[in-house]
Amino acid sequence: MARTLPAPYADRPRPTRTVPVQRQSDFHSLVLGIVWLTIASGAVVMTEPAPFDALMLGLIVLLPIAGLVVVTPAMMMLLAVFLILAATGLGGAVISLDMTKSVTHTLITLYLSVAAIIIAGFIHKSPLRHARLILDAYLVSAVLCAGLGIVGYFDLFPGAADLFTSFGRARGAFKDPNVFGPYLVPPIVYGIHLWLTRPLHRGLWPLAAVVLLAFALFLGFSRGSWFNLAVALAAFAYMSFLTAASNWARFKLTAAVVAGAGLIAVGTLVLMHVDGIAKIAEQRLTLDQSYDQGPEGRFGGQAKAIRLIGEHPLGIGAGEFTQRHHHEEVHNVYLSMMLNNGWAGGILYALIVLVSVLFGLRQVMRGSPARPYLIIAVSCLAGVAVEGFVIDTDHWRSFFLL
């Protein structure tokens, strides 16, 4: 039934919201574009702060203003835990010899923690759309980064090796091959998901991307990234199998696992017949290298760290270990957090990682339309959590994104 306006207003045009709604839509589109660019810029970390950091700081302000963040009580609880973690870091900084460096390290951790909460709220606003946007941007950036690593490894133009490799290992646009490899793990898992869930003709380009990314990851010769990928793929396959909607989907997944394992075996055998690749791979696959053994090696450094942790319950402050006690980092994020933040902070950090993985598993089993993306995130988070035993991951942007 048509609504009749009162006589005094009958000749007046009805108010319209067309223009404001359009402006708001344009603003949202702009912010979503910035989100895409921010995630894509995560592949470029040759200096710090990186482009990702400048863009993310802007998003921390922009996303709430645009109404693209929904914060839940669970997120607020996690933020409170992050704040306590930062407090323990500042406590360690107070007793450190270089307070400025220790405080800076803690503030970076706090910034990444806030960024994680904002991204979580952004995904919660529209799980399917926003998770897909982030993963698509991540995949594109990883392909470009992997391409740079391959170009550098084979020195395809003058100076390429100097720009994109270190010690004969591909590193793309990262400072360290040990960060380059793990960065490629989530897009590999996402590419496999796209291949498995799309029709054959639309699944070919994700499969090609997976092959390129896996080759680049191998050329990084990071033992941690290889193990990270193995854990992530195993977790992804297991959860996908359990939650598959049909027996046909389970059969397809099983066939993909068998075929993938065969291709990896054959590819590895072929690559091991290339002299340069075989030599570095053999070195990296052993644990008796000079940088691993002895009091000044990796394991000797970890022994020093354990002794210092026992002697300093409140920690020694971030950066103190490399400045005063050993020539390199601990190469174990859980020991590193104990050194930086004391016993309380180290235990709290480990609990954050463990509870996040377990909570993710619980949500996967409960089911939701966004379950496939959650499986990817939980699988890759588990891979990084395990790799944390052999490298310091506390400032990896991809870790906080997961």
RACORRA-V994186 format. One record per helix or strand of 3 or more residues. SS is the DSSP state (H for helix, E for strand). FROM is the first residue (numbers start at 1). TO is the last residue. If there is no record, write none. Layout:
# RACORRA-V994186
((SS,FROM,TO) (SS,FROM,TO))
This chain:
# RACORRA-V994186
((H,7,9) (H,18,43) (H,51,65) (H,73,94) (H,99,125) (H,127,153) (H,160,164) (H,177,197) (H,200,219) (H,223,243) (H,247,271) (H,275,284) (H,298,311) (H,320,325) (H,333,366) (H,371,387) (H,397,401))
